[in-house]
């Protein structure tokens, strides 16, 4: 199984920690965010990973080489210009389509989130639903919500601060959930991404949902999840780890 770790962001909210290193190499309890992400993916059977880079890209490559790629195949997709999640995935599409193209779904995972979400159950749900893409979502407060119908099909999104709502698929009742930065994607999506340049993959999901494709949510309300966007988030994650809220371990 393959996966992509989204690690190209500048990590500006983590400064000064990212003044001399990429976000992926910031540590929680002695483990880099990249190590934690790869360890999680390996636990669920992933043996081939592509990591997108931009900020201090050479340091990521040096780190992976020093760690012998954690015993798996790791490729780098270097972005001269930050392409966001959709543009980054589109640039790395070759990785998932090599050797005549893949049929099995792959995982897309932000490097700056830690969770106990069961990726195995998520993969099973994705296959069972015949989904084009499955996104893990939770009921919690956020500044941007994804909107789903009662069957957990994606119908739109809502921006809280901007007081803006976008509906792409009609539903009698909508539920708003927070996205976790974790996706399971069918390879056929890659041939359906018509957006160009810098764009969010959510933009593609919404367009495809409006065209009748099955983009669905996977409820992960009871699972531990934390975004590691700020130094205080790292401190809290280290405290949570010490309290046994989640397990990382060395890869």
N, C-alpha and C positions, 0 to 999 in steps of 0.2 A: 504494500500500500504506500501511496505517496502523500506528501503534504507540502504546503507552503507556509513559511513563517514570515509574516509581515513585520520587517524590522528596519525599514528605511527612514522612519520619521526622525526629525531633528531632536526630539526630546526637550524642547525649550522649557517646558514646565518643570523639568527635573534639574535645571541648572541650580547650583554650579556643578552638579555631578556629571553633567554631559558637556562640560567645557573642554574635557580632554579625552572623551571616549563616546562611542555611540550608545544610544539608549539600550541596545541589546546586551551591552557588557556591564551595565549597572548591576549591582549585586543585592540580593536579599538573603540574609543569614548565610553569607559565604558562597552563594550560588548566583551565577549570572542569570539574567532573564532569559537569555538564549538557551543556556543549559537547562533551565527549568522547562521551557517550552519543548525542547527536543526530548527531554526525559519523559514528559507526558505523552508525546506522540509515539515514542518507542514503546511505552507501556501498552499502547493499544494497537501495536503491530506495524507501525510505520517504519519503513527501512530506507526510504528515499525522500530527501527533503531539499527544497530549494528555498533560499533565504534572500530576500531583496535587501539591498544596502544602498546607502547614499552618504550619510554623515559618518566620517571616519571609516569608510568602507574597508580600507586596507587593514585596519585593526581587527575587524571581524574575520577577515581571511586568515590573518596571522593567528588569531585565537583558535579558530577551527583546526588549522594545521597543527598547532601545539597540542590540541586535544584529540588528534587523529580522527577528526570528524565524529567523535563519540561512537566510533565503530559502525557507522552507517554511511551511505552515500549522501554527501551534501554538496549541492551546487549553489553558486552565487549568481544573482541577477542584479547587476550594478546599474543604478539609475543616475544618470548625469543630472537629470531634473526630476524632482519628486513627482511621482505619477499618481499618488493616492492609491487606494485599495484596488479599484477597477483597472486603472492604467497599469499598476504593478502586476496584477494577475495576467492581464493581456500580454504584457511583455514576456512573462515567464511561461506562457501557454505551451511553448515548444517542449518543456520538461514533461508535461502531462500527455503530450500527443506523439512523443517519439516512439520509435519501433512500431509504426503503423497505427498508433493511436490506442488509447486505453478505453476500457469499458467500465472499470470499477471506479466508484466515487473517490474523491480525495478530500483532504481536510485543509481548510484555510484558517490560520490561527494568528491572532495578534501577539506580538512578542511581549507586550506590556500588560497582559492580563494573567492572573493566576486563578485557577478554579479547580473544583473537584467534579466538574461536569463529566458524566460518563460518556465518553466519546463512542464507546462500543454500542451503547443503547441508542445513541444519536444516529450512528450509521445504520443500525437495524431499522429505526423509524424512517430514515430517509429512503431506504430500499422498499420498505413496506408501503410507503405512501406514493412510490413512483415519482418522487419529487425531482425537479430540476436543481433546486438548491434548498437546503434546510439551514435555518439560522437558530442558534440557541438564544432563548430570550427569557427574561425574568420579570416578575412583578415587583418593581422597586422604582424609586424616584430617579428621574434623569432629566436632562434638558432636551432630549430628542427621543421620541417614542416611535416604534413601529406599530402599525395598526393591523390587526388580524380579525378575521371573521370567526364564527363559532367552530369552524373546522380547522382553524389555525392556518388558513391561507392568507398570504400577505395582501393587504388591501390599500395600504398607504402609509403615511408617516405624519408626525406632528412635531413641530418645533415650538418649544415652550416660550423661550425668550422672544422669538420673532412673532409669536402668536400666529403661526402659519400652519395650515393643515393641507395636505395633498392626498386626495383620494383617487386611486387608479382602478379600483374594482368595487362595484356596489355591494353592500351588505346591509342586512336589516339591523344588525347589532355589531358594533366594533369593540374590541378590547385593545387597550394600549399597553405594550410591554417594552421593557428596556433591552436593547441588543447587547450581547456579551462580547462581540468580536470573534466568535467561533462559528465556522460554517462547515457544512458538508456539501460538496458540489459534484454533480454528474459531469463528466468530461464534455458531453454534448453542449453544455453551456458555452464553452470556449468558442465554438463556431457561431454563436448567436450574439456575441458582444459586438454591437455596431458602433458603440461610443468610441471616440478617439481622444488621444492626448491624456490630460489629467482629469480623472473622474472617479467617483466613488462607485464601488460595485453595487451599492444599494440603488444607485440610479439605474443600473442595468436590471436589477431585480424588479424594480417598480415598473419599468417599461414592459418587461416580459410578463409580469403578473397581469398587466393591463391587456396583454394579448392572449391571455388564457393559460399561460404556463403555470405549473404548480411550484410556487415558491412558498414554503411552509415554515412555520415556527415549531421549535422543540422546547417545551416548557422545562425549565431548569430552576424552578423557584426554591427548592429545598437545598440546592447545592451552594457551597462556598464559592464566591466570586469576588475578585477585587481588581480594579483598574489601578495600575501603578504609574499614574501620570505625574504625581508630585512626590517630593521627598517625604512628606508626612504619610503618604500611602505606603511607601517602602517600609517606614518604621512600623506602621500598623501591621503590614504583612509579616514582618519579622516577628512581631509579638504574637500574631495569630499562629505562626508556625511553631513557636515555642510552646503555645498552649495546645498544640495538636489539632488545630482546625484543618490542616491539610498536611500532606507529606510530600517532600520533594526528593530528597536523597540524591546522591551523586549519580551521574549517568554511567 
